[in-house]
Every structure is written in structure tokens, then in C-alpha cells.
């Protein structure tokens, strides 16, 4: 009985020694193989290491043009739409800057509007408190005819942000014009004198067009606010008063002079309550 217990003890000790040796060998084997194959170690670490929580990337500030004019007339208003994007913030100024000169290499930040050659800007949001992100709509008027370049702009936390550059065209307003195309340079007293004049330009209507003149000259260009009463002229050819005519159109009228001398005259038409004057001409009555 004692011999059996002794034998059992010896066998148990041997098994423990064998187990210890196997564990040591296994540890050496895995360390050597994993060091030679780091992708295996990475594969194991992927499952054994804790996964870090993802962090959100801050949204950068930016400004973009949404809409703007492509072509307008000089008496029209240009409307611009732009957006200031990014994290919630408060800004004090944003606008659209424009001018006849392109600035194609303008940086996204760092350049103040004062250091550009844009000659004008939208006034509505130049000074205030505006919470962004926000879309803005602004207007500008009183353009001279020409080709314009423009960008939207915002000052955010002391930094200058610009959009891409775009263009638009301002066209001259088409107006009716009037000129005398034929008249006698000399005419006898009481003899018939024929005048031909024409009104050109956009389609319109007039109920008053005459040849007006007299012995006193009124040189220079006459503005549309000047009517015949503000001149030394009197109506010489009156066939087309109170008769509505579509223009453009050429007119021919007649008159006779009862006095000799040099007469100065112009063609006149009233269109849309504006007085349209031709240049001044002259003829001699003998």
C-alpha cells in the first residue's frame, strides 16, 4: 500500500515536470514565430487590444457662391446669393466684392478686401452680427456698362475667406435716338421746305415728334428733361403731333418760312415722357 502511494507521487511529479517543459517550449516557439511574422501579431492584437473610440474631424470654414447675375442692364439690380459654411460661429462682416479687374490668384485666407482691386461691394451685411452657417442674399445697383469679376467674402475669427471668382456683364440700356437725315441747306421765302428725320432704337411708341427751330441757337446736347418751352425754338413741322406712331420709323414733314435769315433747328420726339433731341442743324432762308 505504501509502495503504491510512493509510485503515485513519483508519477505526479514527473507529469508536472513534463507539463512545465511543454509550456516553456511553447512560449519560446510562439515568441520566435510571431517576431518573424509581425502581421500575425497584428492580427492577434486586433482582437486582443481594445478598439479606440472614433473622434470627429472639425468641419473647416468655407464660403461659396450659390447664385449671381450673368447679364444685366445698367439700370437693373444685381442679386447675389452666397453661403458661409462650417462650425457654429458669429461673424461681423460678409459681402460680395466686384470690379472690372480679375484677381484669379486670390488665396483662400489671408487677404483683406482692402488689399484687392475689387472696386465695389454689396452693402447689406458689411457690419452686423450673423450666426453661421448661413445663406445670404444681397443686392447691388448703379453699374456702369462693362465686364465684372466678383467673389463672395467673409471674415471669420479674424481670417479672410473668399469664394471662387465668377463674372457677369452689364449692358448699356438701349434708348431711342433721333436724327435729321435730310433737309435743304438753302430755301426761298414762302417756298416749301421738306425735312426727313428718323427715330431709331428699341420698339416703342410716340404721339409727338416735330422739327423745332428758330433764329437763336441752343448748342450742345439737350437732356431729356428739357422740353421745347425751355429752348428758343418753336415748332416748325407739326404733322405728327397727336398721332401715335410705332418706332423705329422715318418721318417726312414740310414747312415754309416767312422770314429770311439763318435758322437753327432740331428734331424732337417725346417717348415715355422723355424729350429726345437730335443734334442742332442750320439752314439759310433767302
Secondary structure, DSSP 8 states (H G I E B T S, - for coil): -HHHHHHHHHHHHHHHHHHHHHHHHHHHHHHHHHHH-HHHHHHHHHHHS------------EEEEEE--SEEETTS-EEEEEEEEEEEEEESEEEEEEESS--TT--SSS--GGGS---EE--TTSSS-EEEEEEEEEEE----SEEEEEEEEEEETTEEEE---EEEEEE-----EEEEEE--SEE-TT-EEEEEEEEEEEEEEEEEEEEEEESS---S---TT--GGGSS-EEEEEEEEEEEEEEEEEEEEEEE-SS-EEEEEEEEEEETTEEEE---EEEEE-
